[in-house]
Amino acid sequence: MIQFDLIDWAACAPGLATRDAWRAWAVSAFLPAGDETPALAELPPMMRRRIDRLGRVAIQALAWCRDADATGVPVVFASRHGDVARSQQLLETLAADASLSPAGFGLSVHNAIAALYSLAYAERGNYTALAAGIDSAEAAAVEAAGLLGDGAPQVLLVVYDAVIPAVHADFLDEPDPCYAWAWRIAPAGSGGTRLSLDTTMEDAPPPPHAPRLPHGLDVLRFVLSGDAQLQHRGATGTWRWRRDA
């Protein structure tokens, strides 16, 4: 089991740009929809032009959550699918026997958004970009807790995904809205909201109906709603989030 204190949070999705809006959303937990893209006003225009929609929601959530006075804070980036829309464009370019854009290829790799964040804020600290399928949010929490265990006083983690190209629709097992949320966490006892996460190899019963949210977004709903726990049937076992007193 891992434990940590949630010190601060932020989230970004179409139509949901304030904490009050997100707290209200957690009551009914609808799927965010729309073409809205965050302005990322914190960054200079030249940098903003390099960042596509998925990168913007992820970096915007981090910008709202990070402590501007703290440098070198480790960051864990977690996305189940990454920038699959950009990757799809590259594959279609290859299929047409056309030349790939070196910049487009460079920005399609899974750690590209992490690198853009590092450049935007001149951050030279530890960052990790991971994908763990349906369990990506849990993998991010485990990685972040490990960094705390190694002595980091705080860690940022950001979970983000975007709409999947229609050609992949038959492979989806959960909804695919565009969203990102960021947490700033510290070791247990630091004075924030205490969260714990444990896992077992035993499978939980399958849900009685199709998920109304992607699991990554359901983790944020759990935190904002005040629920005591959230159980998740993962790829190889069951995860259990708890809000501790």
C-alpha positions in Angstrom: 0.0 0.0 0.0 1.1 3.5 -0.7 0.0 6.7 1.1 0.5 10.4 0.3 -1.0 13.8 1.0 -2.7 15.7 -1.8 -1.5 19.2 -1.4 -3.1 20.8 -4.5 -4.9 19.9 -7.7 -6.0 21.4 -11.0 -7.8 20.1 -14.0 -8.6 21.1 -17.6 -11.2 20.0 -20.1 -13.6 21.7 -22.6 -16.1 23.7 -20.6 -14.4 23.0 -17.3 -11.8 25.6 -16.4 -12.3 26.5 -12.7 -12.2 24.5 -9.5 -15.8 25.4 -8.7 -16.8 24.0 -12.1 -14.9 20.8 -11.5 -16.4 20.4 -8.0 -19.9 20.8 -9.5 -19.0 18.3 -12.3 -18.0 15.7 -9.7 -21.6 15.5 -8.5 -23.0 14.4 -11.9 -19.7 13.5 -13.7 -20.7 14.0 -17.3 -18.3 13.5 -20.2 -16.5 16.8 -21.1 -17.2 17.6 -24.8 -16.3 20.4 -27.2 -13.5 21.8 -29.2 -12.3 24.3 -26.6 -8.5 24.4 -26.2 -6.8 26.2 -23.3 -5.0 29.4 -24.1 -1.9 28.6 -22.1 -1.5 32.3 -21.5 1.4 31.6 -19.0 3.7 30.7 -22.0 5.1 33.0 -24.7 3.4 32.8 -28.1 6.4 31.1 -29.8 6.2 28.2 -27.3 2.4 28.0 -27.5 2.5 27.4 -31.2 4.5 24.2 -30.8 2.0 22.6 -28.4 -1.1 20.9 -29.7 -4.4 20.3 -27.9 -3.4 17.3 -25.8 -0.2 19.0 -24.7 -2.0 22.2 -23.9 -4.5 20.6 -21.6 -1.8 18.7 -19.8 0.6 21.6 -19.4 -2.3 23.9 -18.5 -3.3 21.6 -15.6 0.3 21.6 -14.5 0.6 25.4 -14.8 -2.3 25.8 -12.4 -1.1 23.2 -10.0 2.6 23.8 -9.8 4.2 25.9 -7.1 5.9 28.8 -9.0 8.4 29.3 -6.2 9.6 25.6 -6.2 12.0 24.4 -8.9 13.3 20.9 -9.6 10.0 19.2 -8.5 9.8 15.8 -10.1 6.9 15.3 -12.6 5.2 12.1 -13.6 3.3 12.3 -16.9 0.7 9.5 -17.5 -1.4 9.0 -20.6 -3.0 5.8 -21.7 -2.9 6.7 -25.4 -0.5 9.6 -25.8 -0.8 11.8 -28.9 -2.3 9.1 -31.0 -3.9 11.6 -33.3 -0.5 12.9 -34.3 0.8 9.4 -34.6 -2.2 8.5 -36.9 -1.3 11.4 -39.1 2.3 10.2 -39.4 1.1 6.7 -40.3 -1.2 8.1 -43.0 1.7 10.1 -44.4 3.8 7.0 -44.5 1.0 5.1 -46.2 0.9 7.8 -48.9 4.6 7.4 -49.5 5.2 11.0 -48.4 8.0 12.5 -46.3 7.5 12.7 -42.6 7.9 15.9 -40.8 10.9 15.6 -38.4 9.2 18.0 -36.0 5.9 16.1 -36.2 7.8 12.8 -35.5 9.7 14.4 -32.6 6.4 15.7 -31.0 4.7 12.3 -31.4 6.8 10.4 -28.9 5.3 9.7 -25.5 7.6 12.0 -23.6 7.3 14.9 -26.0 4.8 16.8 -23.8 7.1 16.3 -20.8 9.9 17.8 -22.8 7.8 20.8 -23.8 6.9 21.4 -20.2 10.5 21.2 -19.2 11.5 23.7 -21.9 8.6 26.1 -21.1 9.4 26.4 -17.5 13.2 25.8 -17.7 12.8 22.8 -15.4 15.8 20.4 -15.3 14.4 18.1 -12.7 13.4 14.5 -12.9 10.4 13.7 -15.2 8.9 10.4 -16.3 6.4 9.7 -19.0 4.5 6.4 -18.8 1.6 4.5 -20.2 0.0 1.6 -18.4 -3.2 1.0 -20.2 -6.4 1.1 -18.1 -4.2 1.4 -15.0 -2.2 4.5 -16.1 -3.5 6.7 -13.2 -2.5 4.0 -10.6 0.9 3.6 -12.3 1.5 7.3 -12.1 0.6 7.3 -8.4 3.0 4.4 -7.6 5.8 6.1 -9.5 5.2 9.4 -7.7 5.1 7.7 -4.3 8.4 6.1 -5.2 9.9 9.5 -5.8 8.6 10.7 -2.5 10.2 7.6 -0.9 13.5 8.5 -2.5 13.4 11.9 -0.7 11.5 14.3 -3.0 9.6 16.7 -0.7 6.9 17.1 -3.4 6.0 15.5 -6.7 3.7 16.6 -9.5 1.7 14.0 -11.4 -0.5 14.7 -14.4 -2.9 12.3 -16.1 -4.2 13.2 -19.5 -5.8 11.9 -22.7 -7.7 13.1 -25.8 -10.2 12.0 -28.3 -9.1 9.0 -30.3 -9.2 9.1 -34.1 -12.3 7.4 -35.5 -10.2 4.6 -37.2 -9.5 3.2 -33.7 -13.0 3.5 -32.4 -13.6 -0.3 -32.5 -10.8 -0.9 -30.0 -12.0 1.5 -27.3 -13.1 0.0 -24.0 -14.0 3.3 -22.3 -15.1 6.8 -23.4 -12.4 9.1 -24.7 -12.9 12.8 -23.9 -10.1 15.3 -23.9 -9.0 16.1 -20.3 -6.1 16.5 -18.0 -5.7 16.7 -14.2 -2.7 17.4 -12.1 -1.9 16.7 -8.4 0.9 18.1 -6.3 1.6 15.5 -3.6 3.8 15.2 -0.5 4.6 12.4 2.0 1.9 11.4 4.3 1.7 13.8 7.3 2.4 16.9 5.3 -1.0 18.4 6.0 -3.0 17.7 2.8 -5.8 15.2 2.0 -4.6 11.8 2.8 -5.0 9.2 0.0 -4.0 5.6 -0.1 -3.8 3.1 -2.9 -3.4 -0.7 -2.6 -3.8 -3.6 -5.0 -4.6 -7.3 -5.0 -4.2 -9.9 -7.7 -7.9 -10.9 -7.2 -10.3 -9.6 -9.9 -13.2 -7.4 -8.8 -16.6 -8.3 -10.2 -17.1 -6.8 -13.6 -19.1 -3.5 -13.6 -22.8 -3.9 -14.3 -22.7 -1.4 -17.1 -20.3 0.3 -19.5 -18.2 3.0 -17.9 -19.6 6.5 -18.2 -16.1 8.0 -17.7 -12.6 6.9 -18.6 -11.0 5.5 -15.5 -8.4 8.2 -15.4 -11.1 10.8 -15.1 -13.0 8.7 -12.6 -10.0 8.9 -10.2 -10.4 12.7 -10.2 -14.1 12.4 -9.7 -13.4 10.2 -6.6 -11.1 12.8 -5.1 -13.4 15.8 -5.7 -16.7 14.0 -4.7 -15.5 13.2 -1.2 -16.3 9.5 -1.7 -14.5 7.2 0.9 -13.1 4.8 -1.7 -12.9 3.8 -5.4 -12.4 0.3 -6.5 -11.0 -0.3 -10.0 -10.8 -3.6 -11.9 -7.5 -3.3 -13.6 -5.7 -5.3 -16.2 -4.1 -7.7 -13.8 -5.9 -7.3 -10.5 -7.9 -4.9 -8.4 -6.9 -1.4 -7.3 -8.5 0.3 -4.3 -8.2 4.1 -3.6 -9.1 5.3 -0.1 -9.5 8.7 1.4 -8.0 8.3 4.9 -9.1 10.3 8.0 
